[in-house]
Amino acid sequence: MFRNVNKTVRESIYGVLCKSAVGNNQIVCGTGTAFMIAPGVCATAAHVLHLDGDKTKTLHQSIELIRAPDIGTPMLVATLIVEDTERDLALIKITNPTNSSVIPLYKTKIDSGINTGALGFPLAQVSFVNNQIAFNLLERFQGAYISAYNTAAYPHANPNNITLDTYETDSLTYSGSSGCPGFTVEAKCFGMVIGSVSENNKDNSARLAISLWVPSMDIINFAAGNGIKI
């Protein structure tokens, strides 16, 4: 169902590599996914840009991106435009973009029960080879159904117990999926992955397993409020 859709969506998907120098010349890295919402402007999860993937910690010193079809070519430099750590949403600007493909966003809420996909670079790995950073990333698709559009506070995603509108889908995403766009068979984005909620039974089998998404309307409004037209 999503095979051809993926070919369209991947044109606007980027792997994110963040780097910072810490004590004793040590380099620490963080990874995630971003997607282009306007020419040269990408959305991602704010926590991806912070040390240890923790939005309460310092921002990484540098951000680099690579577009899905361009893996194997030099990384692109990006800078933070603005972030909302409570909403866990950030906008970043590519310094010299080589492509302007964007994924269209839904301007209104879509219904529960709709089949959706997500595309990006979860489970990415960073290694050091001959004192050089190797960013090992594999494009992965994940599927789920929208189970709810919920206005609630999730301590996992919002430690300040803030109430925010959030889509829920009915399965967990891979580790490191933050920033992946979720989309329908119309190749339109309904939201962005920011986290998961799970709960295990005594036998360690999952009893609760949902993923949480920033709604596309919030992304549009946040961009517009910062002078970016979608």
LUMSE-334557 format. One record per residue: x, y, z of N, C-alpha, C, O, CB in turn; residue in one letter. Coordinates in steps of 0.02 Angstrom, whole numbers, plus 50000, padded with zeros to 5 digits. Glycine has a CB too. Layout:
LUMSE-334557
ATOM    n_x    n_y    n_z   ca_x   ca_y   ca_z    c_x    c_y    c_z    o_x    o_y    o_z   cb_x   cb_y   cb_z  r
ATOM      X      Y      Z      X      Y      Z      X      Y      Z      X      Y      Z      X      Y      Z  a
...
This chain:
LUMSE-334557
ATOM    n_x    n_y    n_z   ca_x   ca_y   ca_z    c_x    c_y    c_z    o_x    o_y    o_z   cb_x   cb_y   cb_z  r
ATOM  50041  49939  50000  50000  50000  50000  50043  50063  50000  50027  50112  49967  49953  50000  50061  m
ATOM  50098  50061  50038  50140  50121  50045  50202  50120  50001  50244  50165  50005  50160  50130  50117  f
ATOM  50210  50068  49961  50272  50061  49923  50285  50121  49878  50340  50150  49879  50270  49998  49880  r
ATOM  50236  50141  49840  50245  50199  49796  50245  50265  49834  50279  50312  49815  50190  50200  49743  n
ATOM  50207  50267  49889  50206  50328  49930  50275  50341  49959  50298  50398  49961  50154  50321  49987  v
ATOM  50309  50288  49981  50376  50297  50009  50424  50330  49959  50466  50370  49978  50404  50229  50030  n
ATOM  50416  50312  49895  50460  50340  49844  50452  50416  49839  50499  50452  49824  50447  50308  49777  k
ATOM  50390  50439  49853  50378  50511  49852  50402  50544  49916  50436  50596  49914  50303  50525  49842  t
ATOM  50383  50515  49972  50399  50545  50037  50473  50550  50050  50497  50599  50079  50365  50506  50093  v
ATOM  50510  50498  50030  50582  50496  50046  50621  50554  50015  50676  50569  50036  50612  50430  50022  r
ATOM  50592  50587  49965  50625  50644  49935  50634  50702  49984  50677  50744  49974  50585  50667  49875  e
ATOM  50593  50703  50037  50596  50759  50085  50620  50737  50154  50615  50775  50202  50528  50790  50092  s
ATOM  50647  50675  50160  50669  50648  50225  50744  50656  50233  50783  50645  50187  50649  50573  50231  i
ATOM  50765  50675  50294  50836  50686  50309  50857  50650  50372  50820  50649  50422  50850  50762  50316  y
ATOM  50916  50620  50370  50947  50595  50430  50982  50653  50465  51012  50696  50433  50997  50539  50415  g
ATOM  50978  50654  50532  51006  50709  50572  51065  50682  50613  51058  50631  50648  50952  50741  50618  v
ATOM  51121  50716  50610  51178  50701  50652  51198  50764  50689  51216  50815  50658  51238  50674  50609  l
ATOM  51195  50762  50755  51215  50818  50797  51280  50801  50833  51290  50743  50852  51158  50836  50850  c
ATOM  51323  50851  50842  51388  50838  50872  51406  50894  50922  51388  50952  50912  51442  50832  50819  k
ATOM  51441  50874  50974  51468  50922  51022  51534  50897  51048  51545  50837  51058  51418  50932  51081  s
ATOM  51581  50944  51060  51644  50928  51091  51636  50939  51166  51615  50992  51189  51702  50972  51062  a
ATOM  51654  50888  51204  51651  50892  51277  51722  50881  51304  51770  50879  51266  51600  50840  51308  v
ATOM  51728  50875  51369  51794  50872  51401  51843  50823  51369  51822  50771  51343  51787  50855  51472  g
ATOM  51907  50840  51371  51961  50797  51347  51954  50781  51273  51969  50725  51251  51965  50733  51387  n
ATOM  51931  50830  51234  51923  50822  51162  51877  50765  51141  51884  50738  51087  51991  50812  51131  n
ATOM  51832  50747  51184  51784  50695  51169  51726  50724  51128  51703  50779  51141  51758  50662  51234  q
ATOM  51704  50686  51078  51647  50705  51037  51587  50662  51055  51592  50600  51055  51664  50700  50962  i
ATOM  51531  50694  51069  51469  50657  51081  51421  50674  51025  51419  50730  51000  51438  50673  51151  v
ATOM  51381  50624  51005  51337  50632  50948  51266  50613  50966  51253  50575  51013  51362  50591  50889  c
ATOM  51220  50640  50927  51150  50621  50932  51122  50614  50862  51145  50647  50816  51110  50673  50973  g
ATOM  51071  50572  50854  51043  50560  50788  50967  50563  50790  50936  50558  50843  51066  50492  50762  t
ATOM  50938  50573  50732  50866  50575  50726  50846  50583  50653  50886  50571  50608  50836  50632  50769  g
ATOM  50785  50605  50642  50759  50615  50575  50728  50685  50571  50702  50711  50621  50706  50560  50556  t
ATOM  50730  50714  50512  50697  50778  50499  50662  50772  50431  50677  50727  50392  50748  50838  50500  a
ATOM  50617  50818  50417  50584  50818  50352  50570  50890  50331  50554  50933  50372  50518  50778  50354  f
ATOM  50577  50903  50266  50572  50971  50240  50499  50991  50234  50458  50955  50204  50607  50977  50171  m
ATOM  50482  51049  50264  50413  51073  50263  50406  51137  50221  50351  51155  50202  50390  51087  50333  i
ATOM  50462  51169  50207  50465  51228  50164  50535  51228  50134  50580  51199  50164  50449  51296  50203  a
ATOM  50546  51260  50077  50612  51258  50046  50668  51277  50095  50671  51333  50120  50614  51303  49986  p
ATOM  50712  51229  50107  50769  51241  50151  50754  51235  50225  50800  51240  50266  50796  51307  50139  g
ATOM  50691  51224  50244  50671  51221  50315  50644  51152  50332  50600  51126  50298  50618  51275  50331  v
ATOM  50672  51122  50385  50651  51056  50406  50623  51057  50477  50643  51099  50518  50709  51006  50402  c
ATOM  50577  51012  50491  50551  51002  50558  50583  50939  50588  50596  50891  50552  50474  50996  50558  a
ATOM  50595  50941  50652  50619  50882  50688  50597  50887  50761  50569  50938  50782  50696  50875  50683  t
ATOM  50609  50834  50798  50594  50835  50870  50648  50876  50906  50707  50865  50895  50589  50763  50899  a
ATOM  50627  50922  50949  50675  50965  50982  50727  50926  51021  50786  50945  51022  50639  51014  51029  a
ATOM  50707  50872  51054  50755  50837  51097  50812  50805  51058  50865  50793  51086  50719  50783  51137  h
ATOM  50802  50793  50993  50855  50766  50951  50915  50812  50949  50972  50789  50942  50828  50754  50880  v
ATOM  50904  50877  50956  50956  50927  50949  50994  50940  51014  51039  50982  51016  50927  50991  50924  l
ATOM  50975  50906  51068  51006  50918  51134  51049  50860  51155  51039  50803  51134  50951  50931  51186  h
ATOM  51098  50874  51197  51141  50822  51223  51101  50766  51255  51053  50778  51292  51190  50852  51274  l
ATOM  51121  50704  51241  51088  50645  51268  51015  50639  51248  50977  50602  51280  51094  50645  51344  d
ATOM  50994  50675  51196  50924  50673  51176  50877  50698  51230  50819  50678  51234  50905  50603  51158  g
ATOM  50903  50743  51273  50866  50769  51330  50855  50844  51319  50902  50883  51322  50904  50755  51398  d
ATOM  50793  50863  51308  50779  50933  51290  50790  50981  51348  50786  51042  51338  50708  50939  51267  k
ATOM  50805  50956  51408  50821  51000  51464  50896  51015  51466  50919  51057  51505  50799  50969  51530  t
ATOM  50935  50980  51424  51008  50990  51423  51028  51037  51367  50986  51061  51328  51044  50922  51416  k
ATOM  51093  51051  51363  51120  51099  51315  51109  51076  51243  51110  51017  51229  51194  51110  51328  t
ATOM  51099  51125  51199  51095  51109  51128  51162  51084  51102  51215  51106  51125  51072  51171  51088  l
ATOM  51160  51039  51054  51221  51018  51021  51253  51077  50985  51219  51125  50966  51207  50960  50972  h
ATOM  51319  51072  50975  51356  51127  50944  51349  51129  50868  51357  51182  50838  51430  51121  50962  q
ATOM  51335  51073  50837  51328  51073  50764  51272  51024  50743  51258  50975  50777  51395  51054  50730  s
ATOM  51242  51040  50686  51189  50998  50658  51207  50985  50585  51222  51032  50548  51119  51032  50664  i
ATOM  51205  50922  50565  51216  50904  50495  51159  50859  50472  51132  50820  50511  51285  50869  50486  e
ATOM  51141  50866  50408  51086  50827  50380  51109  50791  50316  51155  50813  50282  51026  50872  50365  l
ATOM  51075  50736  50301  51084  50703  50237  51016  50680  50212  50979  50646  50249  51134  50643  50242  i
ATOM  50999  50698  50151  50934  50678  50122  50935  50605  50103  50986  50579  50080  50917  50722  50061  r
ATOM  50878  50571  50113  50874  50499  50101  50903  50477  50034  50943  50431  50032  50802  50476  50106  a
ATOM  50884  50510  49978  50912  50487  49914  50986  50504  49905  51018  50480  49857  50873  50518  49857  p
ATOM  51014  50545  49949  51083  50570  49941  51133  50536  49987  51190  50559  49992  51086  50644  49951  d
ATOM  51112  50483  50021  51158  50450  50067  51221  50428  50030  51217  50398  49976  51124  50388  50101  i
ATOM  51278  50443  50059  51342  50429  50027  51376  50491  50001  51435  50490  49982  51333  50380  49972  g
ATOM  51338  50547  49999  51366  50611  49979  51381  50653  50041  51360  50633  50095  51318  50649  49931  t
ATOM  51416  50708  50035  51433  50749  50094  51371  50773  50132  51319  50787  50102  51475  50809  50073  p
ATOM  51378  50777  50197  51324  50801  50240  51313  50876  50228  51358  50912  50206  51339  50788  50314  m
ATOM  51251  50898  50242  51234  50969  50236  51233  51001  50305  51209  50971  50353  51165  50977  50201  l
ATOM  51258  51061  50310  51259  51098  50373  51190  51130  50384  51160  51158  50338  51315  51152  50374  v
ATOM  51167  51127  50446  51103  51159  50463  51110  51197  50528  51155  51184  50568  51046  51105  50469  a
ATOM  51065  51244  50539  51064  51283  50600  50993  51285  50629  50944  51278  50592  51090  51355  50588  t
ATOM  50988  51294  50693  50923  51299  50726  50891  51367  50711  50923  51419  50719  50930  51288  50802  l
ATOM  50828  51364  50689  50790  51426  50681  50755  51442  50747  50762  51497  50774  50738  51419  50623  i
ATOM  50717  51394  50772  50680  51404  50834  50657  51336  50859  50649  51289  50820  50618  51451  50823  v
ATOM  50647  51330  50924  50621  51269  50953  50571  51283  51007  50572  51336  51038  50678  51226  50980  e
ATOM  50526  51236  51018  50478  51237  51073  50489  51172  51110  50463  51119  51090  50403  51245  51048  d
ATOM  50526  51174  51165  50544  51113  51200  50483  51081  51234  50482  51020  51244  50598  51126  51251  t
ATOM  50434  51121  51252  50374  51092  51282  50334  51053  51231  50308  50999  51246  50330  51148  51313  e
ATOM  50328  51079  51170  50294  51044  51116  50340  50992  51085  50317  50950  51046  50270  51094  51063  r
ATOM  50405  50994  51101  50456  50950  51073  50459  50956  50997  50458  50906  50961  50443  50877  51093  d
ATOM  50462  51018  50974  50462  51033  50903  50516  51084  50888  50522  51135  50923  50393  51058  50880  l
ATOM  50555  51072  50836  50608  51119  50817  50606  51128  50741  50589  51082  50704  50678  51095  50840  a
ATOM  50625  51188  50719  50633  51203  50648  50707  51218  50636  50737  51258  50672  50588  51262  50627  l
ATOM  50735  51187  50585  50805  51198  50569  50811  51218  50495  50770  51198  50454  50847  51135  50583  i
ATOM  50863  51256  50480  50873  51282  50413  50937  51254  50383  50990  51257  50415  50876  51360  50413  k
ATOM  50933  51226  50324  50991  51200  50289  51028  51260  50257  50998  51300  50222  50971  51147  50235  i
ATOM  51093  51265  50270  51131  51322  50246  51133  51326  50170  51120  51379  50141  51202  51319  50273  t
ATOM  51148  51270  50137  51151  51268  50064  51112  51207  50040  51143  51156  50022  51225  51267  50038  n
ATOM  51046  51211  50038  51006  51152  50018  51019  51133  49946  51028  51176  49902  50932  51166  50028  p
ATOM  51020  51069  49933  51030  51044  49865  50965  51021  49833  50963  51002  49775  51080  50987  49865  t
ATOM  50910  51023  49872  50845  51001  49848  50791  51039  49887  50802  51057  49944  50837  50924  49856  n
ATOM  50734  51049  49856  50680  51086  49890  50616  51046  49895  50562  51074  49904  50666  51151  49854  s
ATOM  50621  50979  49889  50561  50937  49895  50533  50940  49966  50570  50932  50014  50577  50863  49876  s
ATOM  50468  50952  49971  50436  50957  50036  50380  50905  50040  50354  50883  49989  50408  51028  50049  v
ATOM  50363  50886  50101  50305  50843  50112  50247  50887  50132  50253  50925  50180  50321  50788  50166  i
ATOM  50190  50882  50098  50132  50923  50117  50103  50901  50183  50105  50842  50200  50078  50920  50063  p
ATOM  50077  50948  50221  50049  50935  50288  49974  50945  50288  49947  50990  50256  50083  50980  50340  l
ATOM  49940  50902  50325  49868  50911  50336  49856  50973  50377  49889  50985  50428  49837  50849  50370  y
ATOM  49808  51014  50355  49791  51075  50391  49736  51065  50442  49722  51109  50483  49771  51128  50342  k
ATOM  49703  51007  50440  49650  50990  50488  49661  50919  50513  49698  50880  50482  49579  50998  50456  t
ATOM  49629  50902  50567  49635  50836  50599  49608  50782  50553  49558  50793  50519  49599  50835  50666  k
ATOM  49641  50725  50552  49615  50668  50515  49588  50616  50564  49603  50619  50623  49671  50636  50470  i
ATOM  49548  50570  50538  49509  50525  50581  49550  50467  50608  49600  50447  50579  49450  50499  50543  d
ATOM  49527  50441  50664  49556  50378  50690  49536  50321  50644  49486  50325  50608  49531  50364  50763  s
ATOM  49577  50269  50644  49565  50212  50600  49601  50216  50534  49602  50167  50496  49493  50204  50588  g
ATOM  49630  50274  50519  49667  50282  50455  49734  50246  50459  49771  50252  50508  49676  50357  50438  i
ATOM  49750  50210  50406  49813  50175  50401  49868  50226  50385  49861  50267  50341  49811  50120  50347  n
ATOM  49923  50222  50422  49976  50271  50414  50045  50237  50409  50053  50179  50429  49976  50321  50472  t
ATOM  50092  50274  50383  50161  50251  50382  50207  50304  50411  50189  50362  50417  50182  50233  50311  g
ATOM  50267  50283  50427  50319  50329  50450  50384  50309  50415  50396  50250  50402  50328  50328  50528  a
ATOM  50424  50359  50398  50486  50346  50363  50542  50388  50393  50532  50446  50410  50479  50361  50287  l
ATOM  50600  50358  50400  50656  50395  50429  50713  50350  50446  50723  50298  50414  50634  50432  50490  g
ATOM  50752  50370  50497  50815  50337  50512  50821  50317  50586  50868  50338  50619  50872  50381  50492  f
ATOM  50774  50276  50610  50783  50250  50679  50841  50201  50680  50863  50176  50628  50718  50217  50704  p
ATOM  50864  50186  50740  50918  50137  50751  50983  50157  50717  51026  50115  50704  50896  50069  50725  l
ATOM  50991  50222  50703  51053  50245  50672  51111  50236  50722  51101  50238  50783  51047  50319  50651  a
ATOM  51171  50227  50695  51230  50218  50737  51286  50265  50715  51293  50280  50656  51254  50145  50733  q
ATOM  51324  50287  50763  51382  50330  50750  51444  50294  50776  51446  50272  50834  51374  50400  50783  v
ATOM  51494  50288  50734  51556  50256  50754  51615  50301  50733  51606  50346  50692  51563  50185  50724  s
ATOM  51673  50287  50760  51733  50325  50744  51784  50279  50711  51806  50230  50740  51763  50358  50809  f
ATOM  51800  50295  50649  51847  50255  50610  51905  50299  50588  51895  50348  50552  51811  50222  50548  v
ATOM  51965  50282  50610  52024  50322  50593  52014  50396  50611  52030  50441  50573  52041  50316  50518  n
ATOM  51987  50406  50671  51974  50473  50698  51922  50512  50657  51918  50573  50663  52039  50512  50700  n
ATOM  51884  50477  50616  51831  50508  50578  51764  50479  50600  51759  50420  50618  51842  50497  50501  q
ATOM  51712  50522  50599  51646  50499  50619  51612  50464  50560  51607  50492  50505  51603  50558  50643  i
ATOM  51587  50404  50572  51549  50366  50523  51476  50365  50546  51460  50339  50599  51577  50293  50513  a
ATOM  51433  50393  50505  51361  50397  50520  51327  50340  50482  51317  50344  50422  51330  50467  50500  f
ATOM  51309  50288  50519  51280  50229  50488  51204  50231  50497  51179  50221  50552  51310  50164  50519  n
ATOM  51169  50243  50442  51097  50249  50447  51065  50210  50391  51091  50205  50335  51076  50323  50444  l
ATOM  51007  50182  50407  50968  50142  50360  50896  50167  50360  50864  50173  50412  50971  50066  50379  l
ATOM  50872  50182  50301  50803  50207  50294  50755  50151  50312  50759  50095  50286  50790  50233  50222  e
ATOM  50708  50166  50358  50660  50115  50381  50588  50142  50377  50574  50199  50394  50677  50093  50452  r
ATOM  50543  50098  50355  50472  50112  50355  50438  50076  50413  50457  50020  50430  50439  50091  50287  f
ATOM  50389  50109  50443  50349  50079  50496  50275  50095  50483  50259  50149  50458  50371  50104  50567  q
ATOM  50231  50049  50500  50160  50059  50487  50119  50053  50550  50138  50018  50597  50136  50009  50436  g
ATOM  50062  50088  50552  50016  50085  50610  49950  50117  50589  49943  50142  50534  50047  50122  50672  a
ATOM  49902  50114  50635  49838  50148  50626  49832  50204  50678  49856  50197  50734  49779  50098  50632  y
ATOM  49800  50258  50658  49785  50310  50707  49731  50284  50754  49677  50264  50732  49762  50376  50673  i
ATOM  49747  50283  50818  49699  50257  50867  49661  50312  50903  49605  50301  50926  49735  50215  50918  s
ATOM  49690  50372  50907  49656  50427  50942  49690  50493  50928  49749  50496  50909  49654  50413  51018  a
ATOM  49651  50545  50937  49678  50613  50941  49662  50637  51011  49604  50649  51027  49648  50662  50885  y
ATOM  49714  50644  51051  49703  50650  51123  49731  50717  51148  49784  50739  51128  49736  50592  51160  n
ATOM  49695  50748  51193  49719  50807  51228  49733  50786  51299  49688  50781  51340  49667  50867  51225  t
ATOM  49796  50774  51313  49814  50747  51379  49887  50764  51393  49923  50786  51349  49803  50671  51382  a
ATOM  49907  50753  51454  49976  50763  51475  50010  50696  51480  49986  50651  51515  49980  50802  51543  a
ATOM  50066  50688  51445  50105  50627  51448  50171  50642  51482  50214  50676  51453  50116  50597  51377  y
ATOM  50181  50619  51544  50244  50635  51579  50306  50615  51540  50358  50648  51545  50245  50601  51647  p
ATOM  50301  50560  51501  50360  50537  51464  50380  50590  51413  50440  50605  51405  50346  50469  51429  h
ATOM  50331  50617  51377  50347  50666  51326  50349  50737  51352  50384  50780  51325  50296  50661  51270  a
ATOM  50311  50750  51406  50305  50817  51433  50317  50816  51508  50269  50812  51547  50236  50847  51417  n
ATOM  50380  50819  51530  50395  50813  51602  50363  50867  51644  50356  50858  51704  50470  50814  51612  p
ATOM  50344  50923  51613  50311  50976  51652  50236  50966  51658  50200  51009  51682  50325  51043  51619  n
ATOM  50213  50907  51634  50142  50889  51641  50097  50938  51604  50042  50954  51627  50123  50885  51714  n
ATOM  50120  50961  51547  50082  51009  51506  50032  50971  51463  50048  50918  51436  50129  51052  51463  i
ATOM  49974  50998  51456  49922  50968  51414  49931  50991  51342  49931  51051  51328  49852  50985  51439  t
ATOM  49938  50943  51296  49949  50958  51226  49908  50910  51183  49895  50853  51202  50024  50954  51208  l
ATOM  49888  50934  51124  49855  50891  51076  49907  50843  51046  49961  50864  51027  49819  50932  51020  d
ATOM  49889  50779  51042  49935  50728  51018  49897  50673  50982  49845  50650  51006  49975  50699  51077  t
ATOM  49923  50653  50925  49898  50592  50893  49927  50531  50929  49984  50533  50953  49915  50590  50817  y
ATOM  49888  50478  50932  49913  50414  50955  49907  50363  50898  49856  50363  50863  49875  50390  51019  e
ATOM  49957  50321  50890  49951  50264  50846  49959  50200  50886  49986  50201  50942  50002  50267  50788  t
ATOM  49936  50145  50858  49926  50084  50897  49985  50037  50901  49975  49977  50911  49868  50048  50870  d
ATOM  50046  50061  50892  50105  50019  50902  50165  50063  50918  50166  50122  50901  50118  49976  50839  s
ATOM  50214  50033  50950  50275  50069  50965  50317  50078  50902  50315  50036  50858  50316  50032  51019  l
ATOM  50354  50133  50899  50402  50142  50844  50470  50118  50867  50483  50111  50927  50405  50217  50823  t
ATOM  50513  50106  50819  50582  50086  50834  50616  50140  50877  50599  50199  50874  50622  50074  50770  y
ATOM  50664  50118  50916  50704  50165  50954  50740  50212  50906  50766  50191  50854  50756  50127  50998  s
ATOM  50741  50277  50923  50773  50325  50880  50730  50351  50824  50756  50379  50775  50835  50296  50853  g
ATOM  50664  50342  50829  50618  50364  50776  50600  50438  50781  50566  50464  50737  50556  50323  50777  s
ATOM  50622  50471  50833  50603  50541  50843  50618  50583  50782  50672  50580  50753  50639  50570  50904  s
ATOM  50568  50623  50763  50574  50667  50705  50547  50637  50641  50541  50673  50591  50645  50685  50695  g
ATOM  50531  50573  50641  50503  50542  50581  50434  50571  50566  50393  50578  50613  50500  50465  50588  c
ATOM  50419  50587  50503  50351  50608  50487  50305  50548  50479  50326  50495  50456  50351  50650  50423  p
ATOM  50242  50556  50500  50192  50506  50487  50148  50530  50430  50133  50590  50425  50149  50492  50550  g
ATOM  50127  50485  50386  50091  50506  50327  50039  50453  50307  50042  50396  50329  50140  50519  50269  f
ATOM  49993  50473  50265  49941  50429  50240  49958  50407  50169  50010  50425  50141  49872  50465  50241  t
ATOM  49913  50367  50139  49924  50344  50071  49919  50401  50021  49934  50391  49962  49874  50289  50054  v
ATOM  49898  50459  50043  49897  50518  50001  49964  50555  50001  49971  50608  49971  49841  50565  50022  e
ATOM  50013  50527  50036  50080  50556  50042  50078  50625  50075  50117  50669  50058  50112  50562  49973  a
ATOM  50032  50633  50123  50027  50695  50162  50042  50679  50235  50023  50626  50261  49957  50727  50154  k
ATOM  50077  50725  50267  50099  50715  50336  50044  50735  50386  50016  50789  50382  50162  50756  50350  c
ATOM  50030  50690  50433  49982  50705  50485  50016  50723  50551  49984  50753  50595  49935  50646  50496  f
ATOM  50080  50705  50559  50114  50719  50622  50186  50696  50622  50211  50669  50573  50077  50687  50678  g
ATOM  50219  50707  50679  50290  50690  50687  50300  50651  50752  50273  50670  50804  50334  50754  50687  m
ATOM  50338  50597  50749  50351  50556  50808  50391  50594  50860  50442  50625  50844  50389  50491  50788  v
ATOM  50367  50592  50923  50406  50622  50977  50419  50573  51034  50462  50587  51076  50371  50683  51004  i
ATOM  50383  50517  51036  50395  50470  51091  50345  50414  51091  50303  50408  51047  50393  50506  51157  g
ATOM  50350  50372  51142  50306  50314  51150  50286  50307  51223  50318  50333  51268  50341  50250  51125  s
ATOM  50232  50271  51232  50210  50254  51300  50199  50178  51302  50162  50151  51261  50144  50292  51319  v
ATOM  50232  50145  51348  50224  50072  51353  50218  50052  51426  50240  50087  51471  50283  50035  51320  s
ATOM  50188  49994  51436  50178  49968  51503  50178  49892  51498  50143  49864  51455  50112  49994  51536  e
ATOM  50216  49858  51540  50223  49786  51535  50184  49749  51590  50177  49774  51646  50295  49767  51539  n
ATOM  50160  49689  51572  50132  49644  51622  50188  49611  51660  50246  49620  51645  50086  49592  51588  n
ATOM  50169  49571  51711  50219  49537  51751  50261  49489  51710  50319  49477  51726  50186  49500  51808  k
ATOM  50232  49461  51657  50270  49415  51615  50311  49452  51562  50339  49422  51516  50223  49366  51581  d
ATOM  50314  49520  51569  50353  49564  51526  50324  49571  51455  50359  49596  51410  50423  49537  51521  n
ATOM  50263  49551  51445  50230  49562  51381  50198  49631  51382  50171  49653  51433  50177  49507  51367  s
ATOM  50200  49666  51326  50174  49734  51323  50099  49735  51330  50064  49701  51293  50195  49767  51258  a
ATOM  50073  49774  51378  50002  49781  51386  49978  49847  51356  49921  49853  51333  49983  49777  51460  r
ATOM  50022  49897  51357  50007  49962  51328  50065  49980  51282  50123  49980  51304  49996  50016  51383  l
ATOM  50050  49995  51220  50103  50011  51173  50076  50060  51121  50042  50039  51074  50132  49947  51139  a
ATOM  50089  50124  51131  50067  50174  51084  50124  50222  51068  50170  50230  51108  50006  50213  51112  i
ATOM  50120  50254  51010  50168  50306  50992  50133  50373  50991  50074  50377  50976  50200  50290  50923  s
ATOM  50170  50425  51006  50143  50493  51012  50171  50537  50956  50230  50533  50938  50160  50523  51081  l
ATOM  50128  50579  50929  50145  50619  50870  50123  50692  50880  50067  50704  50902  50114  50590  50807  w
ATOM  50166  50739  50863  50147  50809  50859  50102  50817  50798  50123  50800  50743  50210  50856  50855  v
ATOM  50041  50843  50805  49997  50851  50747  50025  50900  50696  50060  50948  50713  49929  50875  50770  p
ATOM  50010  50887  50633  50034  50930  50578  50010  51001  50587  50045  51048  50568  50010  50902  50511  s
ATOM  49950  51011  50615  49924  51079  50625  49969  51119  50671  49978  51179  50661  49853  51077  50654  m
ATOM  49998  51087  50722  50044  51121  50768  50108  51141  50732  50136  51194  50744  50060  51076  50828  d
ATOM  50131  51098  50687  50192  51114  50648  50179  51174  50603  50220  51219  50599  50214  51053  50606  i
ATOM  50121  51174  50570  50103  51229  50525  50099  51295  50565  50126  51346  50544  50037  51215  50490  i
ATOM  50064  51292  50622  50055  51353  50662  50121  51378  50691  50133  51438  50693  50006  51339  50719  n
ATOM  50164  51332  50712  50228  51352  50740  50271  51384  50686  50305  51434  50698  50265  51290  50770  f
ATOM  50270  51355  50626  50308  51384  50570  50282  51453  50553  50321  51500  50545  50305  51338  50509  a
ATOM  50216  51459  50548  50186  51524  50530  50202  51576  50582  50214  51634  50565  50111  51517  50523  a
ATOM  50202  51557  50646  50216  51604  50700  50288  51628  50699  50306  51676  50733  50200  51573  50766  g
ATOM  50330  51593  50661  50400  51612  50655  50419  51633  50584  50477  51629  50563  50445  51555  50677  n
ATOM  50368  51656  50548  50379  51686  50482  50391  51638  50425  50417  51657  50373  50434  51731  50486  g
ATOM  50374  51574  50435  50385  51524  50383  50318  51502  50355  50276  51475  50391  50424  51463  50411  i
ATOM  50308  51513  50292  50245  51496  50259  50249  51427  50230  50296  51410  50194  50227  51547  50205  k
ATOM  50198  51386  50245  50194  51318  50218  50138  51314  50167  50126  51261  50139  50184  51266  50276  i
